[in-house]
Amino acid sequence: MSELPHITVATVVPRDGHFLFVREHSDGALVYNQPAGHVEAGESLIAAATRETLEETGWLVQVTSLLGIYEYQSPVNGISYIRHCFIANPVAQKHPGPLDKDIADTQWLSMSELAGLKDQLRSPMVWRAVEDYQRGHYFPLDVIR
């Protein structure tokens, strides 16, 4: 029997031409990712995105839009992920770094810096989300019911 898909959230957080990223440990490697994680029981998607961003980066954010819903099956573990990616504005840095033990550090990266790191991104969803943001592909939050 196959495992159910994992429901996850992520945030694209832009500021002054850069995006908030984490460098995290995944399957024995350090990879770049948007702040992201699993939705906890009883938690809304927006609350999960806000919480995960704070836990992984120290930044309190305000979610403003739904960027998209992305599907991905990891070739490493075979797990299917359904990722709800949001756009969020940075509000305040509440603490200087990540609280999550799997996060090595946080970085504000430009598009050109990200392009140079494509082979170090956690999954293809990471680059696709930034491209969709750059193209203006996003939706109002009221599409979530």
C-alpha positions in Angstrom: 0.0 0.0 0.0 1.4 3.4 -0.9 1.7 6.2 1.6 -0.7 9.1 1.4 0.6 12.4 0.0 2.2 14.8 2.4 0.4 18.2 2.7 3.0 20.9 3.0 3.2 24.7 2.9 6.0 27.1 1.7 6.4 30.9 1.5 8.1 33.1 -1.1 9.2 36.1 0.9 10.5 38.9 -1.3 12.4 42.0 0.0 14.4 44.5 -2.0 14.9 42.2 -5.0 15.9 39.2 -2.9 14.0 36.2 -1.5 14.2 34.6 2.0 15.7 31.1 1.8 16.9 28.5 4.2 19.8 26.2 3.7 18.7 22.9 5.3 19.9 19.3 5.7 18.0 16.9 3.5 19.0 13.3 2.7 22.6 13.9 3.8 23.1 17.1 1.8 22.7 20.9 2.4 20.1 22.2 0.0 18.2 25.5 -0.5 14.5 25.8 0.0 11.9 28.4 0.7 10.7 28.3 4.4 8.5 25.2 4.3 7.0 22.4 6.2 4.1 20.2 7.1 0.7 21.3 8.1 -0.1 20.2 11.7 -3.4 18.7 12.8 -6.1 21.3 13.2 -3.9 24.1 11.6 -5.0 26.2 8.6 -2.7 26.4 5.6 -2.0 30.1 6.2 -1.3 29.5 9.9 1.1 26.7 9.0 2.9 28.8 6.4 3.3 31.6 9.0 4.5 29.2 11.7 7.0 27.4 9.5 8.5 30.6 8.3 9.0 31.9 11.8 10.4 28.6 13.0 12.8 28.2 10.1 14.0 31.8 9.7 13.1 33.8 12.7 11.0 36.1 10.5 7.3 36.9 11.3 5.5 37.3 7.9 2.1 38.3 6.7 0.7 36.0 4.1 -0.8 38.0 1.2 -1.5 35.6 -1.6 -1.6 32.0 -2.8 1.2 31.5 -5.3 0.1 28.0 -6.3 -0.4 24.4 -5.5 2.5 22.2 -6.6 2.7 18.4 -6.9 6.0 16.5 -6.6 7.1 12.9 -6.1 10.5 12.6 -4.5 12.8 10.2 -6.4 14.7 9.7 -3.2 12.0 8.5 -0.8 9.0 8.0 -3.2 6.8 10.3 -1.2 4.3 12.5 -3.0 4.1 16.1 -1.8 1.2 18.5 -2.3 2.8 21.9 -1.6 0.7 25.0 -1.0 3.0 27.9 -1.7 2.2 31.4 -0.5 3.6 34.9 -1.0 4.3 36.7 2.3 5.6 40.1 3.3 8.4 40.2 5.9 7.0 42.0 9.0 9.8 41.7 11.7 12.7 39.5 12.5 11.7 38.0 15.9 14.9 36.1 16.6 18.3 36.0 14.8 18.0 32.5 13.3 16.2 29.3 12.8 14.7 27.3 15.7 14.4 24.2 13.5 17.4 21.9 14.0 17.5 20.8 10.3 18.1 24.4 9.2 21.8 25.4 8.8 21.1 29.1 8.1 18.9 31.7 6.3 19.9 33.8 3.4 18.4 36.6 1.2 19.1 35.5 -2.4 18.6 37.3 -5.7 17.2 35.6 -8.8 20.7 35.5 -10.3 22.1 34.0 -7.1 19.3 31.4 -7.1 19.9 30.6 -10.8 23.5 29.7 -9.9 22.3 27.4 -7.1 19.7 25.4 -9.2 21.5 22.1 -8.7 21.4 22.7 -4.9 17.6 23.4 -4.6 15.6 20.9 -2.6 13.2 20.1 -5.4 12.1 21.5 -8.8 9.1 23.1 -6.9 11.5 25.7 -5.4 12.6 27.2 -8.7 9.1 26.9 -10.2 7.6 28.9 -7.3 10.1 31.8 -7.7 9.5 31.8 -11.5 5.7 31.9 -10.9 6.2 34.8 -8.5 8.3 36.7 -11.1 5.6 36.1 -13.7 2.9 37.5 -11.4 1.1 34.1 -11.2 -0.8 34.2 -7.9 -4.2 34.1 -6.5 -6.2 36.0 -3.7 -6.4 34.2 -0.4 -10.2 33.9 -0.6 -9.7 31.0 -3.1 -9.0 28.9 0.0 -12.4 27.9 1.6 
